[in-house]
């Protein structure tokens, strides 16, 4: 199963880690704008918010392999803004205080490359979820074969194709009383549901 590197990836992305299939994160693919590669969606008091990691936009950036995408040095306060947004959105949830100490230090460390930033958060999330997916990383582009499930362009915020293997199981959300906003960042699921997050992921996988 081929996945793209993603920033605090959505619930759909994390359900793929529980299929039992080997997963390869492709860092050799080209960077694609307006995707989860450098953005995540959280639920704040005013509704869904999108947090975007600023990246350098040199000539031909959209044709640059993910492994070479650098975080922009022209917006040094972006990590502080993102953590403030996460704290504002989730500090009232049952499990924010349990997990904040694991995630906040990452928002205080400098990262040069987007993939390194995504990977650091992903490792922390997997540890908090208590999962050890069968995953590998490739720094060269992988041409899919007939036996591969290629989801690199399928899991995206806009114009996403239907995914018959994903049925988002509703869970309690502090910011959505009486309703449910599906497929937000894994951070939303973790802070709201804590240890039950893994169960929600399994229920969301058909």
Buried (B, 14 or more C-beta within 10 A) or exposed (E): BBBBBBBBBBBBBBBBBBBEEEBBBBBBBBBBEEBBBBBBBBBEEEEBBEBEBBBBEEEEBEEBBBBBBBBEEEEEEBBEEBBEBBEEBBEEBBBBEBBBEBBEEBBEEEBEBBBBBBBBBBEBBBEBBEBEBEBEBBEEEBEEEEEBBBBBEBBBBEEBEEBEBBEBBEBEBBBBEEEEBBBBBBBBBBBBBBEBBBEBBEBBBE
